Amino acid sequence: MIRCLSLALCGALSCLVVGCSSAGMTFDAKSLALKAAPDNFYVVDEDAQIYRSAQPDEESFPELKRVGIRSVLNLRQGFKDSVKYKEAFDGIREYECGVNAGMMKQADLVRALKIIKEAPRPLLIHCLHGSDRTGTVVAAYRIVFQGWTPEQAVTEMEHPRYGMHKFFYPNLSTLIKRADWAKIRQEVLGSSQTQEKTGK
């Protein structure tokens, strides 16, 4: 599960940006310099200190702590990082938001986004593979907090680098495209910030 990288390779990856444009949007796919990184580990928002990955383990959690990760948003159902990897996880705050990829709803996005808004940074978002549930929550973050369109967010979400299982979970892209984003912004950000985001 763990991708062990040399320091030289890590340094190179930390500076890598893989471009993927949609309506002028350049997607950030930088990787952070870790000696033992979880699979599918990427920077989501460098300024806001938000990262994404597949399930970390007893080798990668200490590395995540070393680079300053303070919070983890765990999207898996019935799996607690703080229990499974108790010793390695010590010192990180876990936020549980277990969701079923095949049945993900708008309310799940609101729950996750509220946690992202309040959790101490740096924050890591993960599920099992770091592709389906994680990708959907990251897409929602892009739309609500960064002003992306649903189409731009889905383009990034479905990019092959993240390994999304579109055949098994076509509902996830549909959810992002059809969600009531005005309502979600209202629930997550509140009325004043929603007006600012929408330009009203």
ChimeraX attribute file (.defattr): number of C-alpha atoms within 10 A of each C-alpha:
attribute: neighborCount
match mode: 1-to-1
recipient: residues
	/A:1	14
	/A:2	17
	/A:3	14
	/A:4	16
	/A:5	15
	/A:6	13
	/A:7	12
	/A:8	9
	/A:9	13
	/A:10	19
	/A:11	15
	/A:12	14
	/A:13	18
	/A:14	16
	/A:15	13
	/A:16	14
	/A:17	13
	/A:18	13
	/A:19	12
	/A:20	15
	/A:21	12
	/A:22	14
	/A:23	8
	/A:24	8
	/A:25	14
	/A:26	14
	/A:27	17
	/A:28	17
	/A:29	22
	/A:30	21
	/A:31	23
	/A:32	21
	/A:33	20
	/A:34	23
	/A:35	18
	/A:36	21
	/A:37	26
	/A:38	26
	/A:39	20
	/A:40	20
	/A:41	24
	/A:42	24
	/A:43	19
	/A:44	24
	/A:45	17
	/A:46	13
	/A:47	8
	/A:48	11
	/A:49	15
	/A:50	20
	/A:51	23
	/A:52	27
	/A:53	24
	/A:54	24
	/A:55	23
	/A:56	28
	/A:57	18
	/A:58	15
	/A:59	17
	/A:60	23
	/A:61	22
	/A:62	20
	/A:63	19
	/A:64	24
	/A:65	17
	/A:66	10
	/A:67	12
	/A:68	14
	/A:69	22
	/A:70	17
	/A:71	21
	/A:72	27
	/A:73	23
	/A:74	24
	/A:75	26
	/A:76	20
	/A:77	14
	/A:78	9
	/A:79	14
	/A:80	16
	/A:81	24
	/A:82	17
	/A:83	11
	/A:84	12
	/A:85	15
	/A:86	12
	/A:87	12
	/A:88	20
	/A:89	22
	/A:90	15
	/A:91	14
	/A:92	20
	/A:93	17
	/A:94	19
	/A:95	19
	/A:96	18
	/A:97	17
	/A:98	18
	/A:99	19
	/A:100	13
	/A:101	20
	/A:102	13
	/A:103	11
	/A:104	16
	/A:105	16
	/A:106	16
	/A:107	12
	/A:108	16
	/A:109	25
	/A:110	20
	/A:111	15
	/A:112	24
	/A:113	23
	/A:114	13
	/A:115	17
	/A:116	22
	/A:117	13
	/A:118	8
	/A:119	17
	/A:120	15
	/A:121	17
	/A:122	19
	/A:123	24
	/A:124	25
	/A:125	26
	/A:126	27
	/A:127	25
	/A:128	18
	/A:129	21
	/A:130	25
	/A:131	26
	/A:132	28
	/A:133	27
	/A:134	26
	/A:135	28
	/A:136	25
	/A:137	26
	/A:138	26
	/A:139	26
	/A:140	29
	/A:141	22
	/A:142	20
	/A:143	20
	/A:144	22
	/A:145	14
	/A:146	12
	/A:147	14
	/A:148	16
	/A:149	20
	/A:150	21
	/A:151	16
	/A:152	22
	/A:153	25
	/A:154	23
	/A:155	17
	/A:156	24
	/A:157	25
	/A:158	19
	/A:159	13
	/A:160	11
	/A:161	12
	/A:162	22
	/A:163	15
	/A:164	22
	/A:165	14
	/A:166	14
	/A:167	7
	/A:168	11
	/A:169	16
	/A:170	14
	/A:171	16
	/A:172	26
	/A:173	21
	/A:174	12
	/A:175	19
	/A:176	24
	/A:177	16
	/A:178	11
	/A:179	16
	/A:180	11
	/A:181	17
	/A:182	13
	/A:183	14
	/A:184	21
	/A:185	22
	/A:186	16
	/A:187	16
	/A:188	21
	/A:189	18
	/A:190	12
	/A:191	12
	/A:192	10
	/A:193	13
	/A:194	19
	/A:195	14
	/A:196	9
	/A:197	16
	/A:198	10
	/A:199	7
	/A:200	7
